[in-house]
Amino acid sequence: MTKRANAKYKIDRRMGENIWGRPKSPVNKREYGPGQHGQRRKTKLSNYGTQLKAKQKLKGYYANMSERQFRKVYDEAIRMTGDSSENLIGLLERRLDMVIYRAKFVPTVFAARQFVSHGHVKLNGRRVTIGSIRLKAGDTVELTDKAKGLALVLESTQLAERDTPDYIEVDHKGMTARLVRVPALSDVPYPVQMQPNLVVEYYSA
């Protein structure tokens, strides 16, 4: 069973936040957690609990990545020079499926992963099907001719609920996008606060 089988909005309920900023999120109507005890008063989290929640929120935001895959990205981030939390965000944002999502070719990060796996995307002119492929600054993605006319794509490019960040250059007429540079944490348009520094603390404890 794939991670997509999990109801994505359960993550919002569990975190108590609308982590993708979507109008359909149940948190917009019910700010308490799921289950029969969800409305009980929240207890204060320990340092470990706070770190764990930060990790679950960040991992969930990126299409509910598996623990193994997410840890692999973290391990790579700490081997790089510079700030590990900034490195972590830069690596996650350079994923092909995230660039497709940020370019507004699809409405959700989950749709982006599926969109790539179905062969609708070309990277630097070559058709690819792996969403976790990591782009470099200057790399260009383009939708296939068939994908350019899909209703999902045409509707998504018109969504007003989020903007395209300036580290991605997008042409919605030609359905192309280029990664201009690797973003810093402050560049990424998260609808909620992300704390990758706590994720680093969680794994390094």
C-alpha positions as CSV (number, residue, x, y, z in Angstrom):
1,M,0.0,0.0,0.0
2,T,1.4,3.4,-0.9
3,K,1.5,6.4,1.4
4,R,-1.1,8.0,-0.9
5,A,-3.7,5.6,0.6
6,N,-3.6,7.6,3.8
7,A,-6.2,10.4,3.9
8,K,-4.0,13.5,3.5
9,Y,-6.2,15.7,5.6
10,K,-5.7,13.5,8.6
11,I,-2.3,15.1,8.9
12,D,-4.0,18.5,9.3
13,R,-6.2,17.2,12.0
14,R,-3.4,15.5,13.8
15,M,-1.1,18.6,13.6
16,G,-4.0,21.0,14.4
17,E,-2.9,23.2,11.4
18,N,-3.8,23.6,7.8
19,I,-0.3,22.7,6.6
20,W,-1.0,23.1,2.9
21,G,-3.3,26.1,3.2
22,R,-6.1,24.5,1.3
23,P,-9.7,25.7,1.6
24,K,-11.0,22.1,2.0
25,S,-8.9,21.4,5.1
26,P,-11.1,20.2,8.0
27,V,-9.1,22.3,10.4
28,N,-10.8,25.3,8.9
29,K,-14.0,24.1,10.6
30,R,-12.6,21.9,13.4
31,E,-9.4,23.1,15.1
32,Y,-9.4,20.3,17.5
33,G,-7.7,16.9,17.0
34,P,-9.4,13.7,15.6
35,G,-11.1,11.0,17.6
36,Q,-13.4,11.0,20.5
37,H,-10.9,12.8,22.8
38,G,-9.9,15.4,20.2
39,Q,-11.7,18.2,22.0
40,R,-9.9,17.7,25.3
41,R,-7.6,20.5,26.4
42,K,-4.2,20.1,24.8
43,T,-1.3,19.2,27.1
44,K,2.0,21.0,26.8
45,L,4.5,19.0,24.7
46,S,7.9,18.0,26.0
47,N,11.0,19.0,24.1
48,Y,11.0,15.6,22.4
49,G,7.3,15.9,21.6
50,T,7.9,19.3,20.0
51,Q,10.7,18.0,17.9
52,L,8.7,15.0,16.9
53,K,5.8,17.1,15.9
54,A,8.0,19.4,13.8
55,K,9.4,16.3,12.0
56,Q,6.0,14.9,11.4
57,K,4.7,18.2,10.0
58,L,7.6,18.7,7.7
59,K,7.5,15.1,6.5
60,G,3.8,15.2,6.0
61,Y,3.9,18.4,4.0
62,Y,6.1,16.7,1.4
63,A,3.4,14.2,0.5
64,N,3.8,12.2,3.6
65,M,7.3,10.9,2.8
66,S,8.3,7.6,4.3
67,E,10.6,7.7,7.3
68,R,13.4,6.0,5.4
69,Q,13.3,8.4,2.5
70,F,13.0,11.5,4.8
71,R,15.9,10.3,7.0
72,K,18.0,9.8,3.9
73,V,17.5,13.4,2.9
74,Y,18.4,14.5,6.5
75,D,21.6,12.4,6.4
76,E,22.6,14.2,3.2
77,A,21.8,17.6,4.6
78,I,24.1,17.2,7.6
79,R,26.9,16.1,5.4
80,M,26.7,19.3,3.4
81,T,28.5,22.5,4.4
82,G,26.5,25.3,6.0
83,D,23.4,25.2,8.1
84,S,21.9,21.7,8.2
85,S,18.2,22.9,8.6
86,E,18.6,25.2,5.5
87,N,20.3,22.4,3.6
88,L,17.3,20.1,4.5
89,I,14.8,22.6,3.1
90,G,16.9,23.2,0.0
91,L,17.1,19.4,-0.8
92,L,13.3,18.9,-0.2
93,E,12.4,21.9,-2.4
94,R,14.6,20.7,-5.3
95,R,12.6,17.5,-5.7
96,L,11.0,17.3,-9.1
97,D,7.5,16.7,-7.7
98,M,7.9,19.8,-5.5
99,V,8.9,22.0,-8.4
100,I,5.8,20.7,-10.3
101,Y,3.7,21.7,-7.3
102,R,5.3,25.0,-6.8
103,A,4.8,25.8,-10.5
104,K,1.1,25.3,-9.9
105,F,0.8,22.6,-12.6
106,V,-1.1,20.5,-10.1
107,P,-3.3,21.4,-7.1
108,T,-1.6,19.3,-4.4
109,V,1.8,17.8,-3.5
110,F,0.2,14.3,-3.7
111,A,-1.1,15.0,-7.2
112,A,2.4,16.2,-8.2
113,R,4.0,12.8,-7.2
114,Q,1.3,10.9,-9.1
115,F,1.6,13.3,-12.1
116,V,5.3,12.7,-12.5
117,S,4.9,8.9,-12.0
118,H,2.4,8.8,-14.9
119,G,5.0,10.2,-17.3
120,H,3.5,13.7,-17.8
121,V,6.8,15.5,-17.2
122,K,10.0,16.1,-19.1
123,L,13.2,17.2,-17.3
124,N,15.7,19.0,-19.6
125,G,13.8,17.5,-22.5
126,R,13.8,14.0,-21.3
127,R,10.7,12.2,-20.0
128,V,11.0,11.1,-16.4
129,T,8.8,9.2,-14.0
130,I,10.5,9.6,-10.6
131,G,9.3,12.4,-8.4
132,S,12.3,12.4,-6.0
133,I,14.7,13.3,-8.8
134,R,16.6,16.4,-7.5
135,L,17.0,19.4,-9.8
136,K,19.9,21.7,-10.0
137,A,19.7,25.5,-10.5
138,G,19.0,26.1,-14.2
139,D,17.2,22.8,-14.8
140,T,14.0,23.1,-16.8
141,V,10.8,21.0,-16.6
142,E,8.1,20.9,-19.2
143,L,4.8,19.1,-19.4
144,T,4.2,16.6,-22.2
145,D,1.9,17.7,-25.0
146,K,-0.9,15.5,-23.7
147,A,-0.5,16.8,-20.2
148,K,-0.7,20.5,-21.3
149,G,-4.4,20.1,-22.1
150,L,-5.5,18.2,-19.0
151,A,-8.3,19.9,-17.1
152,L,-6.4,19.3,-13.8
153,V,-3.5,21.3,-15.1
154,L,-5.5,24.1,-16.6
155,E,-7.6,24.5,-13.5
156,S,-4.6,24.4,-11.2
157,T,-2.7,27.2,-13.0
158,Q,-5.7,29.4,-12.2
159,L,-5.8,28.6,-8.4
160,A,-5.6,31.8,-6.3
161,E,-4.9,30.0,-3.0
162,R,-1.1,30.1,-3.5
163,D,1.5,31.9,-5.5
164,T,4.6,30.7,-7.4
165,P,7.8,31.5,-5.4
166,D,10.4,33.6,-7.1
167,Y,13.0,30.8,-7.1
168,I,11.0,29.1,-9.8
169,E,10.5,30.8,-13.2
170,V,7.2,29.6,-14.7
171,D,5.6,30.0,-18.1
172,H,2.0,28.8,-17.9
173,K,1.4,29.4,-21.6
174,G,4.2,27.0,-22.6
175,M,3.8,24.9,-19.4
176,T,7.5,25.1,-18.5
177,A,9.3,25.9,-15.3
178,R,12.9,26.5,-14.4
179,L,14.6,26.3,-11.0
180,V,16.4,29.6,-10.8
181,R,18.2,28.9,-7.5
182,V,18.1,26.7,-4.4
183,P,15.8,28.4,-1.9
184,A,16.4,29.2,1.7
185,L,13.9,28.5,4.4
186,S,12.7,32.1,4.3
187,D,12.0,31.8,0.6
188,V,9.6,28.9,0.8
189,P,5.9,29.8,0.9
190,Y,4.8,27.5,3.7
191,P,1.2,28.3,4.9
192,V,2.3,27.4,8.4
193,Q,5.6,27.8,10.3
194,M,8.1,25.0,9.7
195,Q,10.9,24.4,12.1
196,P,13.6,22.3,10.4
197,N,16.0,23.2,13.2
198,L,13.9,21.1,15.5
199,V,14.0,18.2,13.0
200,V,17.8,18.4,13.1
201,E,17.6,18.4,16.9
202,Y,15.3,15.4,16.8
203,Y,17.6,13.2,14.7
204,S,20.8,14.4,16.4
205,A,19.6,13.7,19.9
